[in-house]
Amino acid sequence: MSTPQFSSYNEFFAFYLRAHSHPANRVLHFCGSLLGIGVAIAAIALGHPWYALLWPVIGYGFAWFGHFVIEGNKPATFGHPWWSFISDYRMVWLMLTGRLGNWMRQGLNQEDSGPAFRH
């Protein structure tokens, strides 16, 4: 399967949100992202900076489990690593601020306008 191409980050973000339509997957992303950052901060604060390298393992471990087991799709990280990384934390921020629902409705309403994500 070829990697979908996007003309803008906004187009990608709508695609990203569609790939995270299941609430349990979003919760796993939220937990993995925040735990990963927490481990990195704690590692540095406690004088064990090498443990900060666990950040991506923790974050992506939670996220990829959500994609492969819950959503049944391929993580956007594989085709668009930078935009996916940014979008992970954008989604976490939207969750923290209570604004994700509006974005999810917009992204899901654009389902027919973007490339398919299911494999």
Jmol script that loads the backbone (N, CA, C; Angstrom):
load data "model"
ATOM      1  N   MET A   1       0.849  -1.184   0.000  1.00  0.00           N
ATOM      2  CA  MET A   1       0.000   0.000   0.000  1.00  0.00           C
ATOM      3  C   MET A   1       0.891   1.243   0.000  1.00  0.00           C
ATOM      4  N   SER A   2       0.592   2.184  -0.848  1.00  0.00           N
ATOM      5  CA  SER A   2       1.390   3.403  -0.918  1.00  0.00           C
ATOM      6  C   SER A   2       1.010   4.359   0.213  1.00  0.00           C
ATOM      7  N   THR A   3       1.957   5.227   0.547  1.00  0.00           N
ATOM      8  CA  THR A   3       1.741   6.210   1.598  1.00  0.00           C
ATOM      9  C   THR A   3       0.881   7.342   1.052  1.00  0.00           C
ATOM     10  N   PRO A   4      -0.220   7.694   1.748  1.00  0.00           N
ATOM     11  CA  PRO A   4      -1.058   8.806   1.287  1.00  0.00           C
ATOM     12  C   PRO A   4      -0.258  10.113   1.261  1.00  0.00           C
ATOM     13  N   GLN A   5      -0.541  10.947   0.299  1.00  0.00           N
ATOM     14  CA  GLN A   5       0.112  12.247   0.174  1.00  0.00           C
ATOM     15  C   GLN A   5      -0.902  13.340   0.522  1.00  0.00           C
ATOM     16  N   PHE A   6      -0.384  14.411   1.116  1.00  0.00           N
ATOM     17  CA  PHE A   6      -1.244  15.506   1.549  1.00  0.00           C
ATOM     18  C   PHE A   6      -0.691  16.821   1.046  1.00  0.00           C
ATOM     19  N   SER A   7      -1.600  17.737   0.721  1.00  0.00           N
ATOM     20  CA  SER A   7      -1.167  19.038   0.208  1.00  0.00           C
ATOM     21  C   SER A   7      -0.909  20.040   1.326  1.00  0.00           C
ATOM     22  N   SER A   8      -1.340  19.716   2.564  1.00  0.00           N
ATOM     23  CA  SER A   8      -1.130  20.631   3.686  1.00  0.00           C
ATOM     24  C   SER A   8      -1.169  19.853   4.995  1.00  0.00           C
ATOM     25  N   TYR A   9      -0.673  20.475   6.041  1.00  0.00           N
ATOM     26  CA  TYR A   9      -0.747  19.850   7.354  1.00  0.00           C
ATOM     27  C   TYR A   9      -2.206  19.704   7.798  1.00  0.00           C
ATOM     28  N   ASN A  10      -3.048  20.682   7.506  1.00  0.00           N
ATOM     29  CA  ASN A  10      -4.454  20.600   7.904  1.00  0.00           C
ATOM     30  C   ASN A  10      -5.139  19.389   7.276  1.00  0.00           C
ATOM     31  N   GLU A  11      -4.817  19.112   6.043  1.00  0.00           N
ATOM     32  CA  GLU A  11      -5.367  17.929   5.376  1.00  0.00           C
ATOM     33  C   GLU A  11      -4.874  16.658   6.088  1.00  0.00           C
ATOM     34  N   PHE A  12      -3.588  16.654   6.439  1.00  0.00           N
ATOM     35  CA  PHE A  12      -3.042  15.515   7.173  1.00  0.00           C
ATOM     36  C   PHE A  12      -3.731  15.366   8.528  1.00  0.00           C
ATOM     37  N   PHE A  13      -3.954  16.475   9.230  1.00  0.00           N
ATOM     38  CA  PHE A  13      -4.533  16.389  10.567  1.00  0.00           C
ATOM     39  C   PHE A  13      -5.944  15.813  10.523  1.00  0.00           C
ATOM     40  N   ALA A  14      -6.724  16.140   9.514  1.00  0.00           N
ATOM     41  CA  ALA A  14      -8.053  15.536   9.367  1.00  0.00           C
ATOM     42  C   ALA A  14      -7.916  14.020   9.171  1.00  0.00           C
ATOM     43  N   PHE A  15      -6.960  13.609   8.363  1.00  0.00           N
ATOM     44  CA  PHE A  15      -6.650  12.195   8.146  1.00  0.00           C
ATOM     45  C   PHE A  15      -6.215  11.548   9.463  1.00  0.00           C
ATOM     46  N   TYR A  16      -5.358  12.218  10.199  1.00  0.00           N
ATOM     47  CA  TYR A  16      -4.854  11.737  11.484  1.00  0.00           C
ATOM     48  C   TYR A  16      -6.011  11.499  12.455  1.00  0.00           C
ATOM     49  N   LEU A  17      -6.939  12.440  12.525  1.00  0.00           N
ATOM     50  CA  LEU A  17      -8.074  12.294  13.432  1.00  0.00           C
ATOM     51  C   LEU A  17      -8.956  11.118  13.034  1.00  0.00           C
ATOM     52  N   ARG A  18      -9.143  10.895  11.738  1.00  0.00           N
ATOM     53  CA  ARG A  18      -9.928   9.740  11.293  1.00  0.00           C
ATOM     54  C   ARG A  18      -9.258   8.439  11.710  1.00  0.00           C
ATOM     55  N   ALA A  19      -7.933   8.425  11.744  1.00  0.00           N
ATOM     56  CA  ALA A  19      -7.184   7.233  12.145  1.00  0.00           C
ATOM     57  C   ALA A  19      -7.249   6.998  13.650  1.00  0.00           C
ATOM     58  N   HIS A  20      -7.821   7.950  14.383  1.00  0.00           N
ATOM     59  CA  HIS A  20      -7.948   7.866  15.835  1.00  0.00           C
ATOM     60  C   HIS A  20      -9.413   7.976  16.234  1.00  0.00           C
ATOM     61  N   SER A  21     -10.288   7.348  15.480  1.00  0.00           N
ATOM     62  CA  SER A  21     -11.724   7.493  15.724  1.00  0.00           C
ATOM     63  C   SER A  21     -12.196   6.744  16.963  1.00  0.00           C
ATOM     64  N   HIS A  22     -11.488   5.719  17.394  1.00  0.00           N
ATOM     65  CA  HIS A  22     -11.903   4.960  18.575  1.00  0.00           C
ATOM     66  C   HIS A  22     -11.395   5.649  19.847  1.00  0.00           C
ATOM     67  N   PRO A  23     -12.297   5.935  20.781  1.00  0.00           N
ATOM     68  CA  PRO A  23     -11.883   6.629  22.012  1.00  0.00           C
ATOM     69  C   PRO A  23     -10.775   5.911  22.790  1.00  0.00           C
ATOM     70  N   ALA A  24     -10.781   4.585  22.813  1.00  0.00           N
ATOM     71  CA  ALA A  24      -9.738   3.856  23.549  1.00  0.00           C
ATOM     72  C   ALA A  24      -8.365   4.088  22.933  1.00  0.00           C
ATOM     73  N   ASN A  25      -8.313   4.213  21.623  1.00  0.00           N
ATOM     74  CA  ASN A  25      -7.029   4.506  20.962  1.00  0.00           C
ATOM     75  C   ASN A  25      -6.537   5.897  21.360  1.00  0.00           C
ATOM     76  N   ARG A  26      -7.449   6.844  21.416  1.00  0.00           N
ATOM     77  CA  ARG A  26      -7.057   8.200  21.824  1.00  0.00           C
ATOM     78  C   ARG A  26      -6.570   8.215  23.267  1.00  0.00           C
ATOM     79  N   VAL A  27      -7.214   7.450  24.138  1.00  0.00           N
ATOM     80  CA  VAL A  27      -6.779   7.378  25.539  1.00  0.00           C
ATOM     81  C   VAL A  27      -5.384   6.775  25.621  1.00  0.00           C
ATOM     82  N   LEU A  28      -5.117   5.736  24.838  1.00  0.00           N
ATOM     83  CA  LEU A  28      -3.777   5.149  24.832  1.00  0.00           C
ATOM     84  C   LEU A  28      -2.738   6.154  24.353  1.00  0.00           C
ATOM     85  N   HIS A  29      -3.066   6.927  23.327  1.00  0.00           N
ATOM     86  CA  HIS A  29      -2.147   7.967  22.858  1.00  0.00           C
ATOM     87  C   HIS A  29      -1.894   9.000  23.951  1.00  0.00           C
ATOM     88  N   PHE A  30      -2.948   9.406  24.602  1.00  0.00           N
ATOM     89  CA  PHE A  30      -2.854  10.387  25.684  1.00  0.00           C
ATOM     90  C   PHE A  30      -1.934   9.871  26.785  1.00  0.00           C
ATOM     91  N   CYS A  31      -2.186   8.657  27.250  1.00  0.00           N
ATOM     92  CA  CYS A  31      -1.381   8.068  28.323  1.00  0.00           C
ATOM     93  C   CYS A  31       0.072   7.891  27.893  1.00  0.00           C
ATOM     94  N   GLY A  32       0.286   7.337  26.716  1.00  0.00           N
ATOM     95  CA  GLY A  32       1.652   7.106  26.244  1.00  0.00           C
ATOM     96  C   GLY A  32       2.428   8.396  26.065  1.00  0.00           C
ATOM     97  N   SER A  33       1.781   9.405  25.511  1.00  0.00           N
ATOM     98  CA  SER A  33       2.455  10.682  25.286  1.00  0.00           C
ATOM     99  C   SER A  33       2.855  11.338  26.603  1.00  0.00           C
ATOM    100  N   LEU A  34       1.920  11.383  27.554  1.00  0.00           N
ATOM    101  CA  LEU A  34       2.218  12.025  28.827  1.00  0.00           C
ATOM    102  C   LEU A  34       3.177  11.195  29.692  1.00  0.00           C
ATOM    103  N   LEU A  35       3.022   9.875  29.691  1.00  0.00           N
ATOM    104  CA  LEU A  35       3.961   9.037  30.429  1.00  0.00           C
ATOM    105  C   LEU A  35       5.367   9.137  29.847  1.00  0.00           C
ATOM    106  N   GLY A  36       5.446   9.169  28.526  1.00  0.00           N
ATOM    107  CA  GLY A  36       6.751   9.295  27.882  1.00  0.00           C
ATOM    108  C   GLY A  36       7.460  10.573  28.282  1.00  0.00           C
ATOM    109  N   ILE A  37       6.734  11.683  28.244  1.00  0.00           N
ATOM    110  CA  ILE A  37       7.325  12.961  28.650  1.00  0.00           C
ATOM    111  C   ILE A  37       7.677  12.925  30.138  1.00  0.00           C
ATOM    112  N   GLY A  38       6.791  12.352  30.939  1.00  0.00           N
ATOM    113  CA  GLY A  38       7.054  12.260  32.376  1.00  0.00           C
ATOM    114  C   GLY A  38       8.311  11.467  32.686  1.00  0.00           C
ATOM    115  N   VAL A  39       8.509  10.366  31.987  1.00  0.00           N
ATOM    116  CA  VAL A  39       9.715   9.553  32.181  1.00  0.00           C
ATOM    117  C   VAL A  39      10.954  10.345  31.774  1.00  0.00           C
ATOM    118  N   ALA A  40      10.874  11.036  30.669  1.00  0.00           N
ATOM    119  CA  ALA A  40      12.028  11.825  30.208  1.00  0.00           C
ATOM    120  C   ALA A  40      12.377  12.922  31.217  1.00  0.00           C
ATOM    121  N   ILE A  41      11.384  13.622  31.701  1.00  0.00           N
ATOM    122  CA  ILE A  41      11.628  14.692  32.683  1.00  0.00           C
ATOM    123  C   ILE A  41      12.187  14.108  33.977  1.00  0.00           C
ATOM    124  N   ALA A  42      11.578  13.027  34.456  1.00  0.00           N
ATOM    125  CA  ALA A  42      12.050  12.400  35.697  1.00  0.00           C
ATOM    126  C   ALA A  42      13.481  11.881  35.544  1.00  0.00           C
ATOM    127  N   ALA A  43      13.788  11.286  34.401  1.00  0.00           N
ATOM    128  CA  ALA A  43      15.134  10.757  34.165  1.00  0.00           C
ATOM    129  C   ALA A  43      16.178  11.861  34.252  1.00  0.00           C
ATOM    130  N   ILE A  44      15.879  12.978  33.640  1.00  0.00           N
ATOM    131  CA  ILE A  44      16.824  14.104  33.671  1.00  0.00           C
ATOM    132  C   ILE A  44      16.894  14.706  35.068  1.00  0.00           C
ATOM    133  N   ALA A  45      15.727  14.885  35.695  1.00  0.00           N
ATOM    134  CA  ALA A  45      15.689  15.485  37.033  1.00  0.00           C
ATOM    135  C   ALA A  45      16.399  14.619  38.074  1.00  0.00           C
ATOM    136  N   LEU A  46      16.351  13.314  37.898  1.00  0.00           N
ATOM    137  CA  LEU A  46      16.967  12.401  38.859  1.00  0.00           C
ATOM    138  C   LEU A  46      18.415  12.054  38.519  1.00  0.00           C
ATOM    139  N   GLY A  47      18.926  12.674  37.461  1.00  0.00           N
ATOM    140  CA  GLY A  47      20.317  12.468  37.090  1.00  0.00           C
ATOM    141  C   GLY A  47      20.596  11.182  36.329  1.00  0.00           C
ATOM    142  N   HIS A  48      19.589  10.645  35.666  1.00  0.00           N
ATOM    143  CA  HIS A  48      19.747   9.436  34.848  1.00  0.00           C
ATOM    144  C   HIS A  48      19.290   9.727  33.418  1.00  0.00           C
ATOM    145  N   PRO A  49      20.000  10.583  32.711  1.00  0.00           N
ATOM    146  CA  PRO A  49      19.526  11.029  31.401  1.00  0.00           C
ATOM    147  C   PRO A  49      19.352   9.909  30.374  1.00  0.00           C
ATOM    148  N   TRP A  50      20.070   8.818  30.513  1.00  0.00           N
ATOM    149  CA  TRP A  50      19.918   7.727  29.541  1.00  0.00           C
ATOM    150  C   TRP A  50      18.518   7.130  29.581  1.00  0.00           C
ATOM    151  N   TYR A  51      17.870   7.187  30.748  1.00  0.00           N
ATOM    152  CA  TYR A  51      16.505   6.677  30.840  1.00  0.00           C
ATOM    153  C   TYR A  51      15.514   7.520  30.034  1.00  0.00           C
ATOM    154  N   ALA A  52      15.913   8.728  29.709  1.00  0.00           N
ATOM    155  CA  ALA A  52      15.044   9.580  28.886  1.00  0.00           C
ATOM    156  C   ALA A  52      14.825   8.965  27.501  1.00  0.00           C
ATOM    157  N   LEU A  53      15.719   8.084  27.100  1.00  0.00           N
ATOM    158  CA  LEU A  53      15.556   7.408  25.804  1.00  0.00           C
ATOM    159  C   LEU A  53      14.352   6.464  25.794  1.00  0.00           C
ATOM    160  N   LEU A  54      13.775   6.202  26.934  1.00  0.00           N
ATOM    161  CA  LEU A  54      12.557   5.381  26.994  1.00  0.00           C
ATOM    162  C   LEU A  54      11.323   6.143  26.516  1.00  0.00           C
ATOM    163  N   TRP A  55      11.435   7.461  26.437  1.00  0.00           N
ATOM    164  CA  TRP A  55      10.296   8.293  26.030  1.00  0.00           C
ATOM    165  C   TRP A  55       9.635   7.793  24.750  1.00  0.00           C
ATOM    166  N   PRO A  56      10.355   7.645  23.641  1.00  0.00           N
ATOM    167  CA  PRO A  56       9.662   7.199  22.430  1.00  0.00           C
ATOM    168  C   PRO A  56       9.161   5.755  22.519  1.00  0.00           C
ATOM    169  N   VAL A  57       9.875   4.916  23.243  1.00  0.00           N
ATOM    170  CA  VAL A  57       9.435   3.523  23.390  1.00  0.00           C
ATOM    171  C   VAL A  57       8.085   3.478  24.103  1.00  0.00           C
ATOM    172  N   ILE A  58       7.959   4.249  25.170  1.00  0.00           N
ATOM    173  CA  ILE A  58       6.706   4.295  25.923  1.00  0.00           C
ATOM    174  C   ILE A  58       5.601   4.925  25.069  1.00  0.00           C
ATOM    175  N   GLY A  59       5.877   6.093  24.527  1.00  0.00           N
ATOM    176  CA  GLY A  59       4.862   6.801  23.739  1.00  0.00           C
ATOM    177  C   GLY A  59       4.386   6.007  22.545  1.00  0.00           C
ATOM    178  N   TYR A  60       5.322   5.512  21.745  1.00  0.00           N
ATOM    179  CA  TYR A  60       4.933   4.768  20.550  1.00  0.00           C
ATOM    180  C   TYR A  60       4.393   3.386  20.890  1.00  0.00           C
ATOM    181  N   GLY A  61       4.842   2.804  21.996  1.00  0.00           N
ATOM    182  CA  GLY A  61       4.300   1.509  22.404  1.00  0.00           C
ATOM    183  C   GLY A  61       2.806   1.581  22.666  1.00  0.00           C
ATOM    184  N   PHE A  62       2.399   2.565  23.432  1.00  0.00           N
ATOM    185  CA  PHE A  62       0.973   2.766  23.699  1.00  0.00           C
ATOM    186  C   PHE A  62       0.219   3.057  22.396  1.00  0.00           C
ATOM    187  N   ALA A  63       0.764   3.969  21.601  1.00  0.00           N
ATOM    188  CA  ALA A  63       0.077   4.393  20.371  1.00  0.00           C
ATOM    189  C   ALA A  63      -0.054   3.244  19.377  1.00  0.00           C
ATOM    190  N   TRP A  64       1.019   2.518  19.163  1.00  0.00           N
ATOM    191  CA  TRP A  64       0.970   1.441  18.170  1.00  0.00           C
ATOM    192  C   TRP A  64       0.061   0.305  18.614  1.00  0.00           C
ATOM    193  N   PHE A  65       0.026   0.022  19.910  1.00  0.00           N
ATOM    194  CA  PHE A  65      -0.927  -0.963  20.409  1.00  0.00           C
ATOM    195  C   PHE A  65      -2.346  -0.514  20.051  1.00  0.00           C
ATOM    196  N   GLY A  66      -2.634   0.759  20.265  1.00  0.00           N
ATOM    197  CA  GLY A  66      -3.955   1.297  19.941  1.00  0.00           C
ATOM    198  C   GLY A  66      -4.303   1.155  18.469  1.00  0.00           C
ATOM    199  N   HIS A  67      -3.330   1.378  17.605  1.00  0.00           N
ATOM    200  CA  HIS A  67      -3.602   1.267  16.169  1.00  0.00           C
ATOM    201  C   HIS A  67      -3.772  -0.176  15.728  1.00  0.00           C
ATOM    202  N   PHE A  68      -2.819  -1.017  16.081  1.00  0.00           N
ATOM    203  CA  PHE A  68      -2.849  -2.393  15.582  1.00  0.00           C
ATOM    204  C   PHE A  68      -3.950  -3.230  16.231  1.00  0.00           C
ATOM    205  N   VAL A  69      -4.190  -3.067  17.532  1.00  0.00           N
ATOM    206  CA  VAL A  69      -5.131  -3.922  18.246  1.00  0.00           C
ATOM    207  C   VAL A  69      -6.536  -3.318  18.302  1.00  0.00           C
ATOM    208  N   ILE A  70      -6.644  -2.025  18.547  1.00  0.00           N
ATOM    209  CA  ILE A  70      -7.966  -1.415  18.731  1.00  0.00           C
ATOM    210  C   ILE A  70      -8.541  -0.876  17.420  1.00  0.00           C
ATOM    211  N   GLU A  71      -7.792  -0.011  16.726  1.00  0.00           N
ATOM    212  CA  GLU A  71      -8.304   0.590  15.485  1.00  0.00           C
ATOM    213  C   GLU A  71      -8.207  -0.367  14.301  1.00  0.00           C
ATOM    214  N   GLY A  72      -7.198  -1.227  14.309  1.00  0.00           N
ATOM    215  CA  GLY A  72      -6.991  -2.121  13.168  1.00  0.00           C
ATOM    216  C   GLY A  72      -6.434  -1.389  11.960  1.00  0.00           C
ATOM    217  N   ASN A  73      -5.611  -0.366  12.200  1.00  0.00           N
ATOM    218  CA  ASN A  73      -5.015   0.371  11.095  1.00  0.00           C
ATOM    219  C   ASN A  73      -3.524   0.589  11.345  1.00  0.00           C
ATOM    220  N   LYS A  74      -2.870   1.152  10.365  1.00  0.00           N
ATOM    221  CA  LYS A  74      -1.428   1.385  10.438  1.00  0.00           C
ATOM    222  C   LYS A  74      -1.168   2.791  10.964  1.00  0.00           C
ATOM    223  N   PRO A  75      -0.249   2.941  11.927  1.00  0.00           N
ATOM    224  CA  PRO A  75       0.049   4.275  12.451  1.00  0.00           C
ATOM    225  C   PRO A  75       0.542   5.234  11.358  1.00  0.00           C
ATOM    226  N   ALA A  76       0.103   6.473  11.440  1.00  0.00           N
ATOM    227  CA  ALA A  76       0.527   7.493  10.476  1.00  0.00           C
ATOM    228  C   ALA A  76       2.022   7.773  10.580  1.00  0.00           C
ATOM    229  N   THR A  77       2.631   7.391  11.700  1.00  0.00           N
ATOM    230  CA  THR A  77       4.069   7.582  11.910  1.00  0.00           C
ATOM    231  C   THR A  77       4.887   6.945  10.803  1.00  0.00           C
ATOM    232  N   PHE A  78       4.426   5.832  10.285  1.00  0.00           N
ATOM    233  CA  PHE A  78       5.196   5.106   9.281  1.00  0.00           C
ATOM    234  C   PHE A  78       5.363   5.904   7.991  1.00  0.00           C
ATOM    235  N   GLY A  79       4.351   6.670   7.614  1.00  0.00           N
ATOM    236  CA  GLY A  79       4.424   7.431   6.369  1.00  0.00           C
ATOM    237  C   GLY A  79       4.760   8.896   6.547  1.00  0.00           C
ATOM    238  N   HIS A  80       4.417   9.451   7.695  1.00  0.00           N
ATOM    239  CA  HIS A  80       4.581  10.883   7.953  1.00  0.00           C
ATOM    240  C   HIS A  80       5.042  11.089   9.394  1.00  0.00           C
ATOM    241  N   PRO A  81       6.283  10.714   9.705  1.00  0.00           N
ATOM    242  CA  PRO A  81       6.726  10.721  11.107  1.00  0.00           C
ATOM    243  C   PRO A  81       6.674  12.081  11.790  1.00  0.00           C
ATOM    244  N   TRP A  82       7.097  13.138  11.118  1.00  0.00           N
ATOM    245  CA  TRP A  82       7.134  14.445  11.778  1.00  0.00           C
ATOM    246  C   TRP A  82       5.734  14.985  12.022  1.00  0.00           C
ATOM    247  N   TRP A  83       4.892  14.957  10.997  1.00  0.00           N
ATOM    248  CA  TRP A  83       3.523  15.448  11.157  1.00  0.00           C
ATOM    249  C   TRP A  83       2.764  14.593  12.166  1.00  0.00           C
ATOM    250  N   SER A  84       3.013  13.314  12.196  1.00  0.00           N
ATOM    251  CA  SER A  84       2.374  12.439  13.160  1.00  0.00           C
ATOM    252  C   SER A  84       2.794  12.782  14.588  1.00  0.00           C
ATOM    253  N   PHE A  85       4.075  13.023  14.794  1.00  0.00           N
ATOM    254  CA  PHE A  85       4.590  13.395  16.114  1.00  0.00           C
ATOM    255  C   PHE A  85       3.926  14.689  16.593  1.00  0.00           C
ATOM    256  N   ILE A  86       3.889  15.679  15.726  1.00  0.00           N
ATOM    257  CA  ILE A  86       3.250  16.954  16.073  1.00  0.00           C
ATOM    258  C   ILE A  86       1.766  16.733  16.389  1.00  0.00           C
ATOM    259  N   SER A  87       1.123  15.914  15.581  1.00  0.00           N
ATOM    260  CA  SER A  87      -0.311  15.675  15.750  1.00  0.00           C
ATOM    261  C   SER A  87      -0.625  14.920  17.032  1.00  0.00           C
ATOM    262  N   ASP A  88       0.282  14.025  17.456  1.00  0.00           N
ATOM    263  CA  ASP A  88       0.075  13.325  18.734  1.00  0.00           C
ATOM    264  C   ASP A  88      -0.084  14.338  19.866  1.00  0.00           C
ATOM    265  N   TYR A  89       0.827  15.285  19.915  1.00  0.00           N
ATOM    266  CA  TYR A  89       0.787  16.257  21.011  1.00  0.00           C
ATOM    267  C   TYR A  89      -0.284  17.315  20.798  1.00  0.00           C
ATOM    268  N   ARG A  90      -0.629  17.587  19.565  1.00  0.00           N
ATOM    269  CA  ARG A  90      -1.755  18.486  19.309  1.00  0.00           C
ATOM    270  C   ARG A  90      -3.041  17.839  19.802  1.00  0.00           C
ATOM    271  N   MET A  91      -3.200  16.536  19.529  1.00  0.00           N
ATOM    272  CA  MET A  91      -4.393  15.829  19.985  1.00  0.00           C
ATOM    273  C   MET A  91      -4.444  15.790  21.519  1.00  0.00           C
ATOM    274  N   VAL A  92      -3.306  15.551  22.163  1.00  0.00           N
ATOM    275  CA  VAL A  92      -3.258  15.566  23.631  1.00  0.00           C
ATOM    276  C   VAL A  92      -3.680  16.937  24.155  1.00  0.00           C
ATOM    277  N   TRP A  93      -3.164  17.997  23.543  1.00  0.00           N
ATOM    278  CA  TRP A  93      -3.526  19.352  23.970  1.00  0.00           C
ATOM    279  C   TRP A  93      -5.023  19.596  23.795  1.00  0.00           C
ATOM    280  N   LEU A  94      -5.570  19.170  22.671  1.00  0.00           N
ATOM    281  CA  LEU A  94      -7.003  19.338  22.439  1.00  0.00           C
ATOM    282  C   LEU A  94      -7.822  18.542  23.450  1.00  0.00           C
ATOM    283  N   MET A  95      -7.323  17.371  23.844  1.00  0.00           N
ATOM    284  CA  MET A  95      -8.004  16.584  24.867  1.00  0.00           C
ATOM    285  C   MET A  95      -7.965  17.312  26.212  1.00  0.00           C
ATOM    286  N   LEU A  96      -6.805  17.833  26.566  1.00  0.00           N
ATOM    287  CA  LEU A  96      -6.649  18.535  27.843  1.00  0.00           C
ATOM    288  C   LEU A  96      -7.512  19.790  27.931  1.00  0.00           C
ATOM    289  N   THR A  97      -7.707  20.449  26.798  1.00  0.00           N
ATOM    290  CA  THR A  97      -8.467  21.693  26.791  1.00  0.00           C
ATOM    291  C   THR A  97      -9.948  21.487  26.457  1.00  0.00           C
ATOM    292  N   GLY A  98     -10.361  20.221  26.267  1.00  0.00           N
ATOM    293  CA  GLY A  98     -11.766  19.922  26.001  1.00  0.00           C
ATOM    294  C   GLY A  98     -12.244  20.307  24.619  1.00  0.00           C
ATOM    295  N   ARG A  99     -11.343  20.503  23.685  1.00  0.00           N
ATOM    296  CA  ARG A  99     -11.735  20.932  22.338  1.00  0.00           C
ATOM    297  C   ARG A  99     -11.635  19.831  21.293  1.00  0.00           C
ATOM    298  N   LEU A 100     -11.265  18.619  21.686  1.00  0.00           N
ATOM    299  CA  LEU A 100     -11.070  17.562  20.698  1.00  0.00           C
ATOM    300  C   LEU A 100     -12.369  17.166  20.007  1.00  0.00           C
ATOM    301  N   GLY A 101     -13.476  17.189  20.730  1.00  0.00           N
ATOM    302  CA  GLY A 101     -14.757  16.780  20.142  1.00  0.00           C
ATOM    303  C   GLY A 101     -15.090  17.526  18.865  1.00  0.00           C
ATOM    304  N   ASN A 102     -14.920  18.842  18.860  1.00  0.00           N
ATOM    305  CA  ASN A 102     -15.200  19.630  17.650  1.00  0.00           C
ATOM    306  C   ASN A 102     -14.282  19.239  16.510  1.00  0.00           C
ATOM    307  N   TRP A 103     -12.997  19.049  16.831  1.00  0.00           N
ATOM    308  CA  TRP A 103     -12.030  18.654  15.799  1.00  0.00           C
ATOM    309  C   TRP A 103     -12.342  17.268  15.257  1.00  0.00           C
ATOM    310  N   MET A 104     -12.754  16.351  16.128  1.00  0.00           N
ATOM    311  CA  MET A 104     -13.086  14.995  15.683  1.00  0.00           C
ATOM    312  C   MET A 104     -14.279  15.043  14.731  1.00  0.00           C
ATOM    313  N   ARG A 105     -15.287  15.825  15.058  1.00  0.00           N
ATOM    314  CA  ARG A 105     -16.449  15.929  14.164  1.00  0.00           C
ATOM    315  C   ARG A 105     -16.037  16.486  12.806  1.00  0.00           C
ATOM    316  N   GLN A 106     -15.168  17.491  12.791  1.00  0.00           N
ATOM    317  CA  GLN A 106     -14.688  18.051  11.519  1.00  0.00           C
ATOM    318  C   GLN A 106     -13.906  17.011  10.735  1.00  0.00           C
ATOM    319  N   GLY A 107     -12.985  16.326  11.412  1.00  0.00           N
ATOM    320  CA  GLY A 107     -12.157  15.326  10.740  1.00  0.00           C
ATOM    321  C   GLY A 107     -12.963  14.171  10.208  1.00  0.00           C
ATOM    322  N   LEU A 108     -13.933  13.700  10.990  1.00  0.00           N
ATOM    323  CA  LEU A 108     -14.753  12.579  10.551  1.00  0.00           C
ATOM    324  C   LEU A 108     -15.697  12.985   9.441  1.00  0.00           C
ATOM    325  N   ASN A 109     -16.125  14.247   9.416  1.00  0.00           N
ATOM    326  CA  ASN A 109     -16.985  14.721   8.334  1.00  0.00           C
ATOM    327  C   ASN A 109     -16.242  14.845   7.020  1.00  0.00           C
ATOM    328  N   GLN A 110     -14.927  14.929   7.063  1.00  0.00           N
ATOM    329  CA  GLN A 110     -14.122  15.049   5.851  1.00  0.00           C
ATOM    330  C   GLN A 110     -13.676  13.687   5.341  1.00  0.00           C
ATOM    331  N   GLU A 111     -14.263  12.611   5.847  1.00  0.00           N
ATOM    332  CA  GLU A 111     -13.803  11.262   5.546  1.00  0.00           C
ATOM    333  C   GLU A 111     -13.743  10.976   4.057  1.00  0.00           C
ATOM    334  N   ASP A 112     -14.709  11.466   3.299  1.00  0.00           N
ATOM    335  CA  ASP A 112     -14.711  11.173   1.868  1.00  0.00           C
ATOM    336  C   ASP A 112     -13.754  12.018   1.065  1.00  0.00           C
ATOM    337  N   SER A 113     -13.162  13.040   1.692  1.00  0.00           N
ATOM    338  CA  SER A 113     -12.297  13.947   0.933  1.00  0.00           C
ATOM    339  C   SER A 113     -10.838  13.582   0.997  1.00  0.00           C
ATOM    340  N   GLY A 114     -10.460  12.643   1.843  1.00  0.00           N
ATOM    341  CA  GLY A 114      -9.039  12.309   2.003  1.00  0.00           C
ATOM    342  C   GLY A 114      -8.737  10.883   1.610  1.00  0.00           C
ATOM    343  N   PRO A 115      -7.449  10.525   1.575  1.00  0.00           N
ATOM    344  CA  PRO A 115      -7.050   9.173   1.227  1.00  0.00           C
ATOM    345  C   PRO A 115      -7.509   8.175   2.290  1.00  0.00           C
ATOM    346  N   ALA A 116      -7.749   6.951   1.876  1.00  0.00           N
ATOM    347  CA  ALA A 116      -8.150   5.903   2.805  1.00  0.00           C
ATOM    348  C   ALA A 116      -6.986   5.515   3.692  1.00  0.00           C
ATOM    349  N   PHE A 117      -7.304   5.174   4.932  1.00  0.00           N
ATOM    350  CA  PHE A 117      -6.241   4.839   5.875  1.00  0.00           C
ATOM    351  C   PHE A 117      -6.270   3.368   6.254  1.00  0.00           C
ATOM    352  N   ARG A 118      -7.390   2.728   6.136  1.00  0.00           N
ATOM    353  CA  ARG A 118      -7.494   1.315   6.514  1.00  0.00           C
ATOM    354  C   ARG A 118      -6.646   0.479   5.558  1.00  0.00           C
ATOM    355  N   HIS A 119      -6.128  -0.615   6.119  1.00  0.00           N
ATOM    356  CA  HIS A 119      -5.349  -1.505   5.238  1.00  0.00           C
ATOM    357  C   HIS A 119      -5.989  -2.847   5.145  1.00  0.00           C
TER     358      HIS A 119
END
end "model"
wireframe off; spacefill off
backbone 0.3
color backbone group
